[in-house]
Amino acid sequence: MNNADEFRTSDFYIACYALTQGAKVAYLDRTDPRRVVFVFENVKDGENLVRDFLYRKALVTPQDFVEKIKVLKQLLHSND
């Protein structure tokens, strides 16, 4: 999958934030053994998502963010 609505990041916390914004993980790209890239599908504007996160404009409940951290950790440690 490589299209305009695909969003890719190797930053764990930006990936967690993307989940809180409704992005869906398509797959984890593990081609580089030193880093995992989270690949999301149907993300219209990944650049704004990153900008909001980095410039502290992101609004999310702490509980939701912690829940998404747990979800991504489970994905990282799964054997798929």
N, C-alpha and C positions, 0 to 999 in steps of 0.2 A: 504494500500500500504506500503510495507516494503521490499525494495530491494536494491541492491548495487548502483543503480543510483539515490537513494533518498537522498536528502540533507535536514537536519533539523537544524534550529537555532532559538533560542529565542531572539537573538540580533537583534533589529530593524534595525540598520544601516548596519549590515552585510547582512541582508535580502534585503535591498534596493540596496546594491552593487550587490548582486546576480542577481537581476532584470536587472541591467544595463549590466550584462554580458550575458544576454539572457536566464537565468533560468526562468522557468514557475512555478508559484505557483500551487501546486496540491490541497492543502487545508490548513486550519488553524486548528491545534490541540489545542482544548480548554479544554482538560480533566483536567488540573490543573486550578482551578478558579483564581489563582494568576498570571498566566503567559500564554501567547500564544506562541505556537511553530509554526513557519512558515515551511511548508513542501514543498519542491521543487521536481519536477520530472525531470528525464533525466539530472542530473548533474553528469558528469563523475568524477570530482575531487574536491569535496567540501573542502577538506583539503587545497589544493593550493589556492582556492578562498579565504578562511579565512586568510591564510598566507599572500597573496598579500595585503589584506585589512589591516591587523594588522601591517605589516612591511612597509606600505606606498609605495607599488609597484603598487598599483591600479591606472590606468589611466582612468579617466572618466570626461566628461564635467560637470561642476557644474549644468548646466541646466538639463541635463539628470538625475543627482542624485536627484535634487529637484522634478522633475517629478515623479520619482519612490517613493520618500517619500510620495507624495500625493496619489499615487496608493495604497500603503500599508496602509495609514491612512484610506482610503475609505474601504478597506477590513476589517480592524480592527473594524470599526464602523458599518459595515453592520450586518444585523440580520440573517445571514445564519449559 
